[in-house]
Amino acid sequence: MITEHALITIQSGREAEFEMEFPNAKAVISQAKGFVDLHIQRDIEAENRYLLLIRWQTLEDHTIGFRQSDLFTEWRAIIGPFFASPPVVDHFTQL
């Protein structure tokens, strides 16, 4: 199992809209093969920055299965318009 760490910066002033739409995006990604769970946190110091921790069964479930699917297109259509810059994404494995 791996954890995707995605740091997302939202356009200033659009945080409430993003938070209102996020459950729709979560409903989309949760349909992806290999998806385990997702947690979102809002930065305390920079209120327009969010941390997504998404667990996948395998790295390929995220990088190939989801990223190359229609679900990814739908996910990005929901939350992408709020991005101030591209997300910073890394993957981690438990020791």
KEDOMI-117692 format. One record per atom (N, C-alpha, C, O): residue in one letter; x, y, z; atom name. Coordinates in steps of 0.2 Angstrom, whole numbers. Atoms other than C-alpha are relative to their C-alpha. Layout:
r a	east X	north Y	up Z	a CA
...
//
This chain:
r m	east 4	north -6	up 0	a N
r m	east 0	north 0	up 0	a CA
r m	east 5	north 6	up 0	a C
r m	east 10	north 6	up 3	a O
r i	east -3	north -6	up 0	a N
r i	east 6	north 17	up -4	a CA
r i	east -4	north 6	up 2	a C
r i	east -10	north 6	up 1	a O
r t	east 4	north -6	up -1	a N
r t	east 1	north 35	up 1	a CA
r t	east 3	north 5	up -5	a C
r t	east 9	north 7	up -5	a O
r e	east -1	north -6	up 4	a N
r e	east 0	north 49	up -11	a CA
r e	east -1	north 6	up 4	a C
r e	east -6	north 7	up 8	a O
r h	east -1	north -6	up -4	a N
r h	east 5	north 66	up -3	a CA
r h	east -1	north 5	up -6	a C
r h	east 3	north 6	up -10	a O
r a	east 1	north -5	up 5	a N
r a	east -3	north 80	up -14	a CA
r a	east -1	north 7	up 4	a C
r a	east -6	north 7	up 8	a O
r l	east 0	north -7	up -3	a N
r l	east 0	north 98	up -9	a CA
r l	east -4	north 5	up -5	a C
r l	east -1	north 5	up -11	a O
r i	east 4	north -4	up 5	a N
r i	east -13	north 109	up -17	a CA
r i	east -1	north 7	up 2	a C
r i	east -3	north 8	up 8	a O
r t	east 1	north -7	up -1	a N
r t	east -14	north 128	up -18	a CA
r t	east -6	north 2	up -4	a C
r t	east -6	north 2	up -10	a O
r i	east 6	north -2	up 4	a N
r i	east -31	north 135	up -22	a CA
r i	east 1	north 8	up -1	a C
r i	east 4	north 11	up 3	a O
r q	east 0	north -7	up 1	a N
r q	east -34	north 152	up -29	a CA
r q	east -3	north 4	up 6	a C
r q	east -8	north 2	up 9	a O
r s	east 3	north -4	up -6	a N
r s	east -36	north 165	up -15	a CA
r s	east -7	north 2	up 0	a C
r s	east -9	north 5	up -6	a O
r g	east 7	north -3	up 0	a N
r g	east -54	north 169	up -10	a CA
r g	east -4	north -6	up -3	a C
r g	east -11	north -5	up -3	a O
r r	east 4	north 6	up 3	a N
r r	east -60	north 152	up -18	a CA
r r	east 0	north -6	up 4	a C
r r	east -3	north -11	up 2	a O
r e	east -1	north 6	up -4	a N
r e	east -57	north 141	up -3	a CA
r e	east -7	north -3	up 2	a C
r e	east -8	north -9	up 2	a O
r a	east 7	north 2	up -2	a N
r a	east -76	north 140	up 2	a CA
r a	east -3	north -4	up -6	a C
r a	east -6	north -9	up -5	a O
r e	east 2	north 3	up 6	a N
r e	east -80	north 135	up -16	a CA
r e	east 3	north -7	up -1	a C
r e	east 0	north -12	up -2	a O
r f	east -3	north 6	up 1	a N
r f	east -67	north 122	up -17	a CA
r f	east -2	north -5	up 5	a C
r f	east -3	north -11	up 4	a O
r e	east 2	north 5	up -5	a N
r e	east -72	north 114	up 0	a CA
r e	east -7	north -2	up -1	a C
r e	east -9	north -8	up 1	a O
r m	east 7	north 2	up 2	a N
r m	east -90	north 114	up -6	a CA
r m	east 0	north -5	up -5	a C
r m	east -4	north -10	up -5	a O
r e	east -1	north 4	up 6	a N
r e	east -85	north 105	up -22	a CA
r e	east 4	north -7	up 2	a C
r e	east 3	north -12	up -2	a O
r f	east -4	north 6	up -1	a N
r f	east -73	north 93	up -14	a CA
r f	east -3	north -7	up 1	a C
r f	east -1	north -12	up -1	a O
r p	east 3	north 7	up 0	a N
r p	east -85	north 79	up -9	a CA
r p	east -2	north -3	up -6	a C
r p	east -2	north -9	up -7	a O
r n	east 1	north 2	up 7	a N
r n	east -90	north 78	up -27	a CA
r n	east 6	north -3	up -3	a C
r n	east 6	north -9	up -6	a O
r a	east -6	north 3	up 3	a N
r a	east -72	north 75	up -32	a CA
r a	east 2	north -6	up 4	a C
r a	east 4	north -11	up 1	a O
r k	east -1	north 6	up -4	a N
r k	east -70	north 62	up -18	a CA
r k	east -4	north -5	up -2	a C
r k	east -2	north -11	up -2	a O
r a	east 5	north 5	up 2	a N
r a	east -85	north 53	up -24	a CA
r a	east 3	north -3	up -7	a C
r a	east 2	north -9	up -8	a O
r v	east -3	north 3	up 6	a N
r v	east -76	north 51	up -41	a CA
r v	east 6	north -4	up 1	a C
r v	east 6	north -10	up -1	a O
r i	east -6	north 4	up -1	a N
r i	east -59	north 46	up -35	a CA
r i	east -1	north -6	up 4	a C
r i	east 2	north -11	up 2	a O
r s	east 1	north 6	up -4	a N
r s	east -66	north 33	up -23	a CA
r s	east -3	north -5	up -4	a C
r s	east -3	north -11	up -2	a O
r q	east 2	north 5	up 4	a N
r q	east -72	north 24	up -38	a CA
r q	east 5	north -4	up -4	a C
r q	east 5	north -9	up -7	a O
r a	east -6	north 2	up 4	a N
r a	east -55	north 21	up -45	a CA
r a	east 3	north -7	up 3	a C
r a	east 2	north -8	up 9	a O
r k	east -3	north 7	up -2	a N
r k	east -47	north 3	up -44	a CA
r k	east 6	north 2	up 4	a C
r k	east 10	north 6	up 2	a O
r g	east -6	north -1	up -4	a N
r g	east -35	north 2	up -30	a CA
r g	east 0	north 6	up 5	a C
r g	east 4	north 6	up 10	a O
r f	east 1	north -5	up -5	a N
r f	east -42	north 17	up -20	a CA
r f	east -1	north -3	up 6	a C
r f	east -5	north -7	up 7	a O
r v	east 1	north 3	up -6	a N
r v	east -41	north 14	up -2	a CA
r v	east -4	north 5	up 4	a C
r v	east -10	north 4	up 7	a O
r d	east 4	north -6	up -4	a N
r d	east -46	north 31	up 7	a CA
r d	east 4	north 6	up -2	a C
r d	east 9	north 7	up -5	a O
r l	east -2	north -6	up 2	a N
r l	east -43	north 49	up 6	a CA
r l	east -1	north 5	up 6	a C
r l	east -7	north 5	up 9	a O
r h	east 1	north -5	up -6	a N
r h	east -40	north 63	up 20	a CA
r h	east 2	north 6	up -3	a C
r h	east 7	north 7	up -6	a O
r i	east -2	north -6	up 2	a N
r i	east -39	north 81	up 17	a CA
r i	east 0	north 5	up 6	a C
r i	east -3	north 4	up 11	a O
r q	east -1	north -4	up -5	a N
r q	east -32	north 94	up 28	a CA
r q	east 1	north 7	up -3	a C
r q	east 4	north 8	up -8	a O
r r	east -1	north -7	up 2	a N
r r	east -32	north 113	up 27	a CA
r r	east 6	north 3	up 4	a C
r r	east 7	north 2	up 10	a O
r d	east -6	north -3	up -3	a N
r d	east -15	north 123	up 31	a CA
r d	east -3	north 5	up 4	a C
r d	east -7	north 9	up 3	a O
r i	east 1	north -6	up -5	a N
r i	east -16	north 134	up 46	a CA
r i	east 3	north 6	up -2	a C
r i	east 0	north 12	up -1	a O
r e	east -4	north -6	up 1	a N
r e	east -3	north 146	up 41	a CA
r e	east -2	north 3	up -7	a C
r e	east -2	north 9	up -8	a O
r a	east 2	north -2	up 7	a N
r a	east -8	north 147	up 22	a CA
r a	east -7	north -3	up -1	a C
r a	east -8	north -8	up -4	a O
r e	east 7	north 3	up 0	a N
r e	east -27	north 145	up 22	a CA
r e	east -2	north -2	up -7	a C
r e	east -8	north -5	up -8	a O
r n	east 2	north 3	up 6	a N
r n	east -28	north 142	up 3	a CA
r n	east 5	north -6	up -2	a C
r n	east 5	north -8	up -8	a O
r r	east -4	north 6	up 1	a N
r r	east -16	north 127	up 4	a CA
r r	east -3	north -6	up 4	a C
r r	east -5	north -5	up 9	a O
r y	east 4	north 6	up -3	a N
r y	east -23	north 109	up 7	a CA
r y	east 5	north -6	up -1	a C
r y	east 9	north -6	up -6	a O
r l	east -4	north 6	up 0	a N
r l	east -14	north 93	up 10	a CA
r l	east -5	north -6	up -1	a C
r l	east -10	north -7	up 3	a O
r l	east 4	north 6	up 1	a N
r l	east -22	north 77	up 2	a CA
r l	east 4	north -6	up 1	a C
r l	east 10	north -6	up -1	a O
r l	east -3	north 7	up -2	a N
r l	east -17	north 60	up 9	a CA
r l	east -4	north -5	up -3	a C
r l	east -10	north -7	up 0	a O
r i	east 4	north 5	up 3	a N
r i	east -23	north 47	up -3	a CA
r i	east 3	north -7	up 0	a C
r i	east 9	north -7	up -2	a O
r r	east -3	north 7	up 0	a N
r r	east -20	north 28	up 0	a CA
r r	east -2	north -4	up -6	a C
r r	east -8	north -4	up -7	a O
r w	east 2	north 4	up 6	a N
r w	east -19	north 17	up -15	a CA
r w	east 3	north -7	up 1	a C
r w	east 8	north -8	up 5	a O
r q	east -3	north 7	up -1	a N
r q	east -16	north -2	up -16	a CA
r q	east 7	north 0	up -3	a C
r q	east 12	north -3	up 0	a O
r t	east -7	north 0	up 3	a N
r t	east -1	north 1	up -28	a CA
r t	east 1	north 6	up -3	a C
r t	east -3	north 10	up -4	a O
r l	east -2	north -6	up 4	a N
r l	east 8	north 15	up -36	a CA
r l	east -3	north 0	up -6	a C
r l	east -5	north 6	up -8	a O
r e	east 3	north 0	up 7	a N
r e	east 2	north 10	up -53	a CA
r e	east -8	north 1	up 0	a C
r e	east -10	north 4	up -4	a O
r d	east 7	north -2	up 0	a N
r d	east -16	north 11	up -47	a CA
r d	east -1	north 7	up 0	a C
r d	east -6	north 9	up -3	a O
r h	east 0	north -7	up 0	a N
r h	east -13	north 29	up -45	a CA
r h	east 3	north 3	up -7	a C
r h	east -1	north 6	up -11	a O
r t	east -4	north -3	up 6	a N
r t	east 0	north 33	up -59	a CA
r t	east -3	north -2	up -6	a C
r t	east -2	north 2	up -11	a O
r i	east 2	north 2	up 6	a N
r i	east -7	north 23	up -72	a CA
r i	east -8	north -1	up 0	a C
r i	east -12	north 2	up -4	a O
r g	east 7	north 2	up 0	a N
r g	east -25	north 16	up -68	a CA
r g	east -4	north 6	up 1	a C
r g	east -9	north 7	up -3	a O
r f	east 4	north -6	up -1	a N
r f	east -32	north 32	up -61	a CA
r f	east 2	north 6	up -5	a C
r f	east -2	north 9	up -8	a O
r r	east -3	north -5	up 4	a N
r r	east -21	north 45	up -70	a CA
r r	east -2	north 0	up -8	a C
r r	east -3	north 5	up -11	a O
r q	east 1	north 1	up 7	a N
r q	east -25	north 38	up -87	a CA
r q	east -7	north -2	up -1	a C
r q	east -9	north -5	up -7	a O
r s	east 7	north 2	up 1	a N
r s	east -44	north 35	up -84	a CA
r s	east -4	north 6	up -1	a C
r s	east -2	north 12	up 0	a O
r d	east 6	north -5	up 0	a N
r d	east -60	north 45	up -87	a CA
r d	east -1	north 3	up 7	a C
r d	east -3	north 9	up 7	a O
r l	east 1	north -2	up -7	a N
r l	east -61	north 46	up -68	a CA
r l	east 4	north 6	up 1	a C
r l	east 2	north 11	up 5	a O
r f	east -4	north -5	up -1	a N
r f	east -46	north 57	up -68	a CA
r f	east -2	north 7	up -3	a C
r f	east -2	north 12	up 0	a O
r t	east 3	north -6	up 4	a N
r t	east -53	north 69	up -81	a CA
r t	east -6	north 3	up 4	a C
r t	east -6	north 9	up 4	a O
r e	east 6	north -2	up -4	a N
r e	east -69	north 70	up -71	a CA
r e	east 2	north 3	up 7	a C
r e	east 0	north 9	up 8	a O
r w	east -3	north -3	up -6	a N
r w	east -59	north 73	up -55	a CA
r w	east 3	north 7	up -1	a C
r w	east 1	north 12	up 3	a O
r r	east -3	north -7	up 1	a N
r r	east -49	north 87	up -62	a CA
r r	east -5	north 5	up -3	a C
r r	east -4	north 11	up -1	a O
r a	east 5	north -5	up 2	a N
r a	east -64	north 95	up -70	a CA
r a	east -4	north 3	up 6	a C
r a	east -6	north 9	up 5	a O
r i	east 4	north -3	up -6	a N
r i	east -72	north 97	up -53	a CA
r i	east 5	north 4	up 4	a C
r i	east 3	north 10	up 6	a O
r i	east -4	north -4	up -4	a N
r i	east -57	north 103	up -43	a CA
r i	east 6	north 4	up -4	a C
r i	east 8	north 9	up -1	a O
r g	east -5	north -4	up 3	a N
r g	east -44	north 109	up -56	a CA
r g	east -1	north 7	up -1	a C
r g	east 4	north 11	up -1	a O
r p	east 1	north -8	up 0	a N
r p	east -52	north 126	up -59	a CA
r p	east 1	north 4	up 6	a C
r p	east 2	north 10	up 5	a O
r f	east -2	north -3	up -6	a N
r f	east -48	north 130	up -41	a CA
r f	east 7	north 1	up 1	a C
r f	east 9	north 5	up 5	a O
r f	east -8	north 0	up -1	a N
r f	east -29	north 127	up -43	a CA
r f	east 3	north 7	up -2	a C
r f	east 1	north 9	up -7	a O
r a	east -4	north -6	up 2	a N
r a	east -18	north 142	up -42	a CA
r a	east 6	north -2	up -3	a C
r a	east 9	north 2	up -7	a O
r s	east -5	north 3	up 3	a N
r s	east -4	north 131	up -47	a CA
r s	east 0	north -8	up -1	a C
r s	east -5	north -10	up 3	a O
r p	east 1	north 7	up 0	a N
r p	east -1	north 113	up -52	a CA
r p	east 2	north -3	up 7	a C
r p	east 6	north -1	up 11	a O
r p	east -1	north 3	up -7	a N
r p	east -2	north 101	up -36	a CA
r p	east 7	north -3	up 0	a C
r p	east 10	north -5	up -6	a O
r v	east -7	north 3	up -1	a N
r v	east 15	north 95	up -29	a CA
r v	east -2	north -7	up 2	a C
r v	east -5	north -8	up 8	a O
r v	east 2	north 6	up -2	a N
r v	east 13	north 76	up -28	a CA
r v	east 6	north -5	up 1	a C
r v	east 11	north -5	up -3	a O
r d	east -5	north 5	up -2	a N
r d	east 24	north 63	up -20	a CA
r d	east -3	north -7	up 2	a C
r d	east -9	north -7	up 4	a O
r h	east 2	north 7	up -3	a N
r h	east 22	north 44	up -15	a CA
r h	east 4	north -2	up 5	a C
r h	east 10	north -2	up 5	a O
r f	east -4	north 3	up -6	a N
r f	east 27	north 36	up 1	a CA
r f	east -2	north -7	up 1	a C
r f	east -8	north -9	up 0	a O
r t	east 2	north 7	up -2	a N
r t	east 27	north 18	up 7	a CA
r t	east 2	north 0	up 8	a C
r t	east 6	north 3	up 10	a O
r q	east -1	north 1	up -7	a N
r q	east 26	north 13	up 25	a CA
r q	east 6	north -5	up 2	a C
r q	east 7	north -9	up -2	a O
r l	east -6	north 4	up -2	a N
r l	east 42	north 6	up 34	a CA
r l	east -2	north -6	up 4	a C
r l	east 2	north -9	up 6	a O
//
